[in-house]
Amino acid sequence: MVERINNEYYLNRSESIEYLTRAYDLKWCMTRWANGAIRITFEKTNGSRGNAKFEAYKCPKSKIVRLRKFDLDSYFLNI
């Protein structure tokens, strides 16, 4: 379930994949750990591929690591 803390949305890794493939029309998208952050590798529908590293957040009283929706939108709106 998407967490909303101080008017910001935080998505877990599977929610992030689902959100990115629908919102930014990606063919595929996957996540993996990379030195304390989460690396997202993706392919757009035009065939171009890319990857980016995002800071991982741990919400209070939860063991689930999440990505900030604002960070994802900031990156994917500019590619």
Stockholm file with secondary structure:
# STOCKHOLM 1.0

chainA/1-79         MVERINNEYYLNRSESIEYLTRAYDLKWCMTRWANGAIRITFEKTNGSRGNAKFEAYKCPKSKIVRLRKFDLDSYFLNI
#=GR chainA/1-79 SS CCEEETTEEEEEHHHHHHHHHHHTTEEEEEEEEETTEEEEEEEETTSCEEEEEEECEECTTCCCEEEEHHHHHHHHTTC
#=GC SS_cons        CCEEETTEEEEEHHHHHHHHHHHTTEEEEEEEEETTEEEEEEEETTSCEEEEEEECEECTTCCCEEEEHHHHHHHHTTC
//
